[in-house]
Amino acid sequence: MGNPRATVEFGAFLAPWHKIETDANTAIHQDLQLVEHMDKLGFAEFWIGEHHSGGVEIVSSPEMFLAAAAQRTSRIKLGLGVVSLPYHHPFMVADRLVLLDHLSRGRVIFGAGPGQLADDAHMIGIDPVESRRKMEQAFDVIHRLLDGETVTEETDWFKIQDAYLHVSPYSTIEKAVTATVSPTGPKLAGKYGAGILSLAATNPMGVELLAGHWDLAEQIAAENGRTVSRDQWRLTGLMHVAETEEQARADCRHGLLDLMNYLSHVTPGFDPAPDVDTLIDGVNESGLAVIGTPEMAIAQIERLQEKSGGFGKFLVLHGEWAPQPAALRSFELIAERVAPEFSGARTPRQRGYDQVVNSNRAGADATAAGQAAAQKQFAAERAVSVG
């Protein structure tokens, strides 16, 4: 059977990325279809982000999207991935979190980030260089409000006085902060005992920072009298699987090249590619993504476990790389053939299977002997009754 793998739960993280040729209304409803599909398949989490420009990442309010998703699902947790805190007054964010917590009956996860798109910041007059400082200030206020405090605070960009939440949250809302290359995310996670959402986990540069980020989070947590849990450490990575690598590559001719070349203008570590085959070769070889088979996906998770020292959840970075039917099938294959390798559920089943097939047909022989005895007994009974 081999050594059992460490437990990992699976989910998805969407910006969401859609081709500009795809109708926005169709795309948004495809994403709702995906979260319903994942809920039925037993995935643990579904995350969606906030963007206001670029034409590709087309959800402006993850809270509104997840409110709709909450009504279409029953068990999957719903992550705000993420709320761009410098764009909002922190009191209003906290109040919306409470409402979404009630609408989802405790399934919301609060993901916080500084905002990514430069045009978003430009249109509302924000200096992106200040965004991480503002995120930290807002996160502190939101954390205190959710803990039931009355908060008075004034900064250079918001004022809050005698503020409290007049409706209590439905649950204890889980919090997570983004981490890419800078230490901001691990620092905040440690300070508040929050989870970490590692958005650059498969980036060749980011993967080498994983262990150090976790060490930093643990150190800062200890300094603040808090703890952090690897179970609440989420690593993200692009992944599309099919029955064969050739099929996965064919699926991704739909949109991978366009969307990855868009991301090269937004995210460090994504370089433009001249054609889709060169792109797929590059991302597969570098470990940035998996475009291939469930076996390749399993190997990727094992690599990330080794690099990080262990994490609790893997979120598939999902975009319109492939047509919707192929995307849905990819998640089916991940649920059927990848996730069970890391859930622990397969080990006792494998034991039972091995016990049967290695028994030298003992079960079949026992059944045959029982059938023969029953036939012999029936014949004897008939002879007595006829005689």
Residue, then its C-alpha position, 0 to 999 in steps of 0.5 A: m500500500g505504501n506510506p499514507r499521504a498527509t491529509v489535504e482537502f481540495g477546493a477552487f480559487l477563481a478571480p474569475w478569469h474569462k476570455i473577453e470574447t465570452d459574454a459576461n452574463t454567460a461567464i458569471h452563470q458558468d461560475l455559479q454552475l461550477v460552485e454547484h457542481m463542486d458542492k455535489l462532488g464534495f469539494a471543501e471550499f470555493w473562493i472568488g475574488e474582487h476586481h474592477s478593471g481589465g475585462v477578464e476578472i469580472v466579479s466586482s463584489p465577491e460578497m454578492f456572488l457568494a450570497a447567490a452561491a449560498q442559495r444554490t449550495s448546501r455544504i461547501k464553504l464559501g471564501l471571499g478571495v479576496v476583499s481588497l481592503p483599501y477599497h472599502h471602509p472597514f466597518m462596512v466590510a465587517d457588516r457585510l461579512v456578518l450578513l453573508d455569514h447569516l445567509s450562508r449559515g456559517r459557511v463564509i471565510f473572510g479572505a483579505g488582500p491589498g488589491q492587485l490591479a493597478d487600474d482598480a487603484h487608479m480609478i479610485g485614487i489609491d496609491p498601490v504602494e500604500s495598499r499593504r499598509k492600508m490592508e493591515q489597518a483595515f484588517d485590524v479594525i475588522h478583526r476587532l469588530l468581529d470579536g465584539e469590540t467597540v472600536t474608535e480609530e482614525t487613520d489618514w484614509f478612514k475614521i471610525q468612532d464608537a463602532y460596533l456590530h449590532v448583529s452578531p455573526y452567525s458563526t465564528i468567521e474564519k479569516a485568511v490573508t493572502a501571501t505571495v512574495s512579501p512577508t505581509g501575509p505571514k505577518l498578519a496571519g501570525k499576529y491574528g491567528a488567521g489562515i494563510l492563502s498562498l497565491a504564488a505557491t506554484n510560482p518557481m520563486g514563490v514555492e521556495l518561500l513557502a517554508g519560510h513564510w510558515d516559519l515567520a507566521e509561527q514566530i509572529a503568532a508565538e510573539n502575540g500569544r496566538t497559534v496558527s494551524r497548517d490545516q488553515w494554510r491554503l496553497t493555490g495552483l493552476m490545474h486542468v486534468a483530463e483522462t490523457e495529457e493530450q486531451a488536457r492540452a487540447d482542452c486548454r487551447h480554448g483560452l489558456l494562452d489568451l488568459m495567461n498572456y493577460l496575467s503576464h501583465v498583472t502578476p509577476g512570474f507569468d511570462p508571455a508565450p508565443d503559442v499554447d504548446t510552448l506555454i503548456d510545456g513551460v508551465n508543466e516543466s517549471g511546476l507553475a501549473v499542471i495541464g495533464t492527468p490526475e497522476m500529474a496532479i498527484a505528483q504536484i501536490e506531493r511536491l508542494q507538501e515536500k516544499s512547504g512541510g505540509f498544508g491543509k488545503f489545495l485550491v485549484l486556480h480556475g479560469e476559462w482555460a477550457p470549455q465549460p464541459a471540459a472544466l466540469r470534467s476536470f473537477e470530477l477527475i480531481a474529486e474521483r482520482v486526486a483528492p482520495e489520495f490525500s483524504g485518507a479514505r483510500t487506505p482502508r479500501q485498499r486494505g480490503y481490496d488487497q485482502v481479497v485479491n491476495s487470498n488465493r481465491a479463498g472467498a470464491d472457494a468458500t462460496a463455492a463450497g457453501q453452494a455445493a453444501a446447500q445443493k447437497q442438502f436440498a437434494a437430500e431433503r427432496a429424496v426424503s420428501v418424495g420417498 
